[in-house]
Each structure stands twice: as C-alpha cells, then as structure tokens.
Amino acid sequence: MPAPPPHPVPPAAATACAAWFGADPPDVGPPVGTGFSGSALLRVRPRGGAAWFVLKAFAAGTPLPRAEWVHALVGHLHDVGVTTVPRPATTRAGGTVAADGAGGLWELVPFVPGAPAATPRPAQAVRALEALAPMH
C-alpha cells in the first residue's frame, strides 16, 4: 500500500501519540473516517515502519476504567481465538489507553483495510455473523 501524504496531527492526538512512539512522532496520513464516537480515525505508523495503525479518541467523557475494560475484553477475545477485532497496541508504559492531557483518551490499533457496507449483501451478513458467533 503506498504511503498516504503527511497530514497535520491535531495537538491532542500528537500528545497521545507520545504514549506509543515517544519523542519520535509517527508518520500520519489523512483521516480514514470517523468512529462510532464521531472522532476522526487517523492512520499513523512509526517513522520508517511498514505497518499502519489507526489512532482514535474515545468518546468525550469516557472514564479511564471503561476504556480499559473495553480493551481488556478485546484482549480476552484474542486470547480465546477471536481475532476479528484488532487488539489495541501497548503504550510504552504498558497500558493500552493514552491520555492527551486535556481529558481525552486515545487508542491505537492495527489498521485493517476495508469499508463498512451500508446495505450488506447476504454473503457479507453471513460473514459478519460468523465473526460474531465465537463471542457467544
């Protein structure tokens, strides 16, 4: 995949990025959409790295314990073989959630190419249900 052109990083996102990348800011591509919270999804990667990640803020006001619980649940799903949802990246401090200093919480997950289907075809709906089935 060709590298997207560099894109300005919002200050809060830049602060959060330091939790994963330290003082070496990542390459940032243009936003790749918005999450359920309405926050921009930014594509980032370590300088000189090959793998892209998505940086996303949690919904405003999300308490840290809630964000950590969500990440623990995703980690548990991975541990039992459900890898449909990307596992959050670990920060330099060993957690998976980063604060931006202004009350916002952020996560970094591996980039998974694809696009949502507004009206899924039957085969897409079957694949979605097959992906969800192991969680029950």
N, C-alpha and C positions, 0 to 999 in steps of 0.2 A: 504494500500500500504506500503510495507516495506521501511524503510528509506534508501536512497542511501548512500554510504560511504562518509565521509567527503572529500571535494575536495578543493585544494588551490584556494583562491579567488584572481583574478587579482587586483593589488593595486587600480586602478581606480574604480573597482566595489566595493571594500571594502570601499572606501571613500564615494561612492554613497549610500551604504547600511546604513551608519550612519544617513542619512536623514530619514529613516524609523525606524531603530532599535536602534538608539542612540549609546551609548558606548558598548552595548551588541551585539557583532557581531552574525549574524544568522548562522544556520547550512547551509552549501552549498553542494549540490550534484554535480555530473559531469554535464557538459553542456548537454542540451537536444536537441540541434540542433542549427541552425542559423536562424536569422530573415531575412526579405527581405533586410535589410541594410547590411547583411553579418556579423553582430555582433553575438557573442555567446549568446545563451539563457541559463542562469544559473538558476537552481532550488534552491530556498532558502526558509527557514522558520525560524520564531523566535525560539530561543532556548527553547526546551520543548514544542513547539507548535505542533498542529496536522496538520494544513493547510500548504500546499506548495504554493509558489509563483514563478513567473518567473521574473528574473531581466534581462533587456535588454537595451543596449545602443542605442540611436537614431543614425542615420547615421552621420558620421563625418560632421561637419559644419552646422548641423541643428540649426537654430536660436531658441532661447527660445520661442519667440511668436508663432512660427509654432508648436512646440511641445505642448505648452499649448492649442493652437487652436484644435489640434487633440484630446487632452484629453477632451476638452470642448464638442466637437462633440460626442465623445463616451458617455460622461455623459448625454448629451441631449437624445441620443438614448435610454439609460437606463431609463431616466425619462419618456419616452413615450412608454415603454414596450418592446423595442428591447434589449434583454439581451444576444444575441449570442456572441458578442464581450465582453470580460471581462472588467469591469470598473477598471481603474487604482487605485492603493492604494494611500491613502493620506499620505503625509510625516508628520513628527512631527510638521513642520511649517505650515501645512495646504494646501500645494500645492500638485501636483501630479508628478512633474518633479524634479529630483535632479541633481545638477551639481557635477562633480567629482574633480573640482579644476584644471583640465588640459584642460578645454574647452569642455569636453564631457557631454552629457545629458543622463539621465537614467530614465527608468520607471520600476515600479513593478506592476505586475498584477497577479490575482489568477491563479494558474496552472489549465489548462483544459486538461485532458488526451485525447490522440488521435494522429493521424498521418495524414499528407497530402496524398491524393490519386493522384499519378502521372497520372493515367488514371481512372477517376471516373466511376463507374457503373451508369447506368441510374437512379437508385433509389437514389444514392448519389448526383447526379447532381440535381435531383428534390428537395432533402432536402436543398441543398445549395441555390437554387433559392427561396425556401420558406423562408429561413432565411433572404435573401436579400429583399424580396418583401416588408416588412413593412417599409423599409428605403426609399421607393419611394412613 
